Amino acid sequence: MSVENTTKKLKAAVSALSFADPVAFVYNPLVYARRPHAVYLHRFGKGKKEAVFLGMNPGPFGMAQTGIPFGDVTMVRDWMQIEAPVERPEKEHPKRPVLGYECPRSEVSGTRLWGWARDRFDTPEYFFERFFVLNYCPLCFMDEGGRNVTPDKLAVSERAPLEAACDEALAAFIQELNPDLVIGVGQFAEKCAQRVLADVDVRIGRILHPSPASPAANRGWAEQAEQGLSDLGVKL
């Protein structure tokens, strides 16, 4: 199964789910930002990868705007050269509008991750020849106030069917991309990979998440990420 077909199946599965308090808004960029996401998969999601970086779920100013994991607008548009029409979620929080490539806010995590890729590899083609970046969960959750709700904060009854869909997709993505290494960007993603890929012949590791909410990440994230990759045997 191709990454495109796996994505279509995942999109349908998570679109059928419902969520209760504290979740008041759910954005599914696989639906409304499907065009730039399709470009990302078609252009960069082909062939065997040395390693796959696995994030948790979309940020409100990243993938929720551009359809690309960790997708800070500037990095996606200016470095990856991906820009395509983005629609709007059916139910949108007034404090978190989807403005697509007109979004004026930066996604710090995306600026750090893709900025490192740009500085280290120069071109996206060179980076994606060896690596790919996925999110475990494609949905962005917010409470009534517009605050981000991470998947681990969902009720168990809601998390189970979500994990079932995301687990199946992750296994299929890894089978298609056939990496030697899956790198969790943060502890949550690493644990998901360990659970889903326990019987798969692939190494699993972790690097520090680039979130500005992490004091450690605010003290030279790129240098720490490179040290983490070196520890995992990734040669840069």
N, C-alpha and C positions, 0 to 999 in steps of 0.2 A: 504494500500500500504506500502511495506517495505521501509526502508531507501535506500536500494540498488536500488529498482525500481524508487524511486523518484530521485535518483542521475542520473540514466540513462536518465530519461526524461529531467532533467535539463541540462545534458551534451549535448543532442541533440538540445535543444532549444537555448542555448547560442552559440553553434557552428555555427548556421545558421545566426548569427548576424554579421553586419559589422560596422566598426567605422572609423571616419575620424579625421583629425587634431584637437587637438594636439596628438591624439593616432596614433602611427606609428607601434607599435608591441602589439600583444595580445597573452598572454600565457594562455592556458586552461589545467591546470594540471589534470582535470578529464579525459582528453584524453591521454596525454603522460605519466602521473604519475598514471594511473588508477590502476596499480597493488598494490602499497602500500596503495592507498586510499581504495581499496576494502578490504584489510586486516584490516585497521582501522575500517571500517564500520562493517565488519563481527565480529571482535573481541570485539568491544566496543560499537557498536550502537544498542544493543538489550535491550528490556524491558523498563519499565517505569523509567524515570529519575526524580530525585528531582528537578533538575534545568538544564537548557541548557545555556551555555555561547555562545553568538553570536558575532563573529567578523565581520569585514567589507569585506575584500577581501584579496587574497594572497599577501604576501610580496615576493620580488624577491629572498630572501635568505631563505625563509621559505617554505610555501606550494608550491611555484613555483618550488622548488627543490625536495621536498619529497612527495608532494601530501597530506600532513596532515595539517589541520589548525594550524597556528602559528608554523609550523613544522621545527624548528631549527634542523639541522641534528643530532647533538649530542644527543639532548633530545629524538628524535624519535628513533634513532638507539639504544642508550644505555639504555634509561629508558623504553620506550614503547616496545623495542625489535621488532621493525618493520623495515625491510629492504627488498626491492624488486626492480626488475629492473625498471629503469626510462628511457623513450625514450627522444626524443628531439622535441621541437615545430617545426612546418613547417617553420616558419619564426622567426629567432632568432637574437636578438641584439648582436653584437660582444662584447659589454661591459657587457652583462648580459647572459652569456651562462648557459644553464641548464646542470649542472654536476651531478645532483642527489646526491647520498650519498658521492660523492667525493668533493662536494662543500666545500671549505676551509673557507668560510665566515659564521659567526654566524648571526642568526636572533635574534636581541636583544629582540624584543617583545616576541618571542617564548621562548627564554632562561629564561625570567622573568616569563612568565605565567606557562610554564611547569616545570620550576625550583621550583616555589612555590608549584605546585601540588605534585612534588616529595618530597619536604621537609616536606610538611604538611601531605601527605597521604602515603608516603613511596612507595607503589606499585601502578602501573597503574590500576590494578584490583580494588583496594580499591577506588581510585578516580572515575573510570568510573561506579562503582556500583551505585553511587549517581548522577554523572554528565556526561554531554557530551559537546563537543565543535564543533560548526559549523561556517562556514563563510556564510554571507548573499549572497555574489556574489562570484562565483568560478573563475572569470577571473582576471588576472594580466595585467594591462595596462602600457605601457611605451611610452614616446615621442621619437623623433629622437635621442636625446642625451642619452637615456637610463634612464631618470628620471621617477620615479613612477608617474602615473596619477590615482588619486582616482576616484571612480565611481561618486561622487558628482560633479566632474569637467567635466563630459561628456556633450555634447550638449543635450538639452532637447529631441530632436527628436531621439537620440540614447539611451538616458536613459530610455525612456518610454517602449520600448519593452524588454529591459534588466530587468527592474523592474518587468514587468509582469511575466517573466519567474522565476525570483528569489522570487517574492512574492508567486507565486503558490507553489514553492518548499518549502519555509519556512513554509507555512501553513500545507503542507503535512508532513514535518519533525516533526512539533510540535504535529500534530495529532497522529503520530506514537509513538513518545517518551513520550507523555502525561505528560510533566513536570508541577509542580506546579508554577514554576517561570522561566521566561526567562530573562537572564542577558545580557544586551548590554555591550560589551567591548568597551566603548567609546560612545559618543553621537550619531554618525551616526547610529550605529547598534541599539541603543535603539529606535531611531525614526522609523527605519524600522519595528522593532517589534511592536511598538505602532500602526503603520498604518496597518500592515498586520493582526495583531491579535486583533484588536479592538473588534470584536464580539466573541472572544474565551475566555473561562473561565480560564484565566491564568494571574498571576501577572507578571508585567514587571518592571524591575529596571535597574540599571547601575552601573558599577564600572569604575574606571579610566583606560584608555587605557595604556598599558605598553610601548608604543613607546618612544624611546630615544629622539624623537623630542619634547616630552612634558616635560617642566621643572619640573612640579609636579611629573611626573613618575620617574624622576631621583633622587628624594629625598625619597627613600624608597618605591618603588611601592608595594611590597608585604604587608607591614604593612598597607598602605592605602587601598589596595584591600580587606584585611581582615576586616578592619573597615567598608568598604562599604558593604561587605557581611553580617556582623553582623547587620548593619542598616536595611538590607533586611530580617533579621530573619533567615539567614542561620547559623546553628550551626556547628562549626568545631571541 
